[in-house]
Amino acid sequence: MKIRKAILLIIFVQCVLSCNRPNPTACFTVNKSTVNVGDTIIFTNCSEYDGGSTYTIWQLGDTQIVNNGENVQRVYNISKQYIITISIGGRSDGDSQSKKIIIQ
């Protein structure tokens, strides 16, 4: 009887550990389509995580990097093109998304 319970427990644990969680999907939105020098821009994290431990890293197109920020605000004082990237990770995998913004 004890052997049967042990086997059932092992099978149950294997089933739980092998459950497939969806991979995280990186996503963010920008609150403005036209951005002028000195405007405040809000980047909103709309990523979907896999339920495990997570991290979020924003690269804001210059030297500024923000760790674990859900929503990030930024003011750009130089007129040029910037590439904004959000990188996320979860229990099983990671993902990133980039968007180009032009500061006028």
C-alpha positions in Angstrom: 0.0 0.0 0.0 2.8 2.4 0.9 4.5 1.7 -2.5 1.3 2.4 -4.3 0.9 5.8 -2.5 4.6 6.6 -3.3 4.1 5.8 -7.0 0.9 7.9 -7.1 2.7 10.8 -5.4 5.6 10.6 -7.9 3.2 10.6 -10.8 1.3 13.5 -9.4 4.5 15.5 -8.8 5.7 14.8 -12.4 2.3 16.0 -13.8 2.5 19.2 -11.8 6.1 19.9 -12.8 5.5 19.2 -16.4 2.5 21.5 -16.8 3.1 23.9 -19.7 2.8 27.5 -18.7 2.5 30.1 -21.5 5.7 32.0 -22.3 5.7 35.6 -21.2 4.8 38.1 -23.9 6.3 41.6 -23.8 4.0 44.5 -24.6 3.9 48.3 -24.0 2.0 51.3 -25.1 2.9 54.9 -25.5 0.5 57.7 -24.5 1.3 60.0 -27.4 1.7 59.6 -31.1 3.3 63.0 -31.5 6.0 63.9 -29.0 7.8 67.3 -28.7 11.0 68.1 -26.8 10.1 68.6 -23.1 6.8 66.5 -23.3 6.3 63.9 -20.6 5.8 60.5 -22.2 4.2 57.6 -20.4 5.2 54.0 -21.3 2.6 51.5 -20.0 3.5 47.9 -19.5 0.8 45.6 -20.9 3.0 42.4 -20.8 1.6 39.0 -20.0 3.7 37.0 -17.6 3.8 33.2 -17.1 3.0 33.2 -13.4 6.5 32.6 -12.2 9.1 35.0 -10.8 9.4 37.9 -13.2 11.6 40.8 -14.1 11.0 43.9 -16.2 13.7 46.1 -17.7 13.1 49.2 -19.7 15.7 50.6 -22.1 14.6 54.2 -22.9 16.7 54.9 -25.9 19.5 56.7 -24.1 21.6 55.8 -21.1 18.6 55.5 -18.8 17.6 51.9 -17.8 14.7 51.2 -15.4 14.4 47.9 -13.6 11.1 46.5 -12.5 9.1 49.5 -13.6 5.5 48.7 -14.6 4.8 52.1 -16.0 7.6 54.6 -16.8 7.5 58.3 -17.4 10.3 60.1 -19.3 11.0 63.6 -20.7 13.4 63.8 -23.7 15.2 67.1 -24.2 16.9 66.3 -27.5 15.1 66.1 -30.8 15.9 62.8 -32.4 14.8 59.2 -32.9 14.8 56.8 -29.9 14.3 53.1 -29.7 12.4 52.0 -26.6 12.6 48.4 -25.4 10.9 46.5 -22.7 12.4 43.1 -21.7 10.5 40.8 -19.4 11.2 37.3 -18.0 9.3 34.7 -16.1 9.7 31.2 -14.8 10.2 29.6 -18.2 11.4 32.2 -20.7 11.7 35.8 -21.7 10.5 38.2 -24.3 11.1 41.8 -25.5 9.4 44.4 -27.6 10.8 47.6 -29.1 9.2 50.7 -30.6 10.6 53.7 -32.3 9.6 57.2 -31.1 10.6 60.4 -32.7 11.0 63.5 -30.6 10.3 66.7 -32.6 
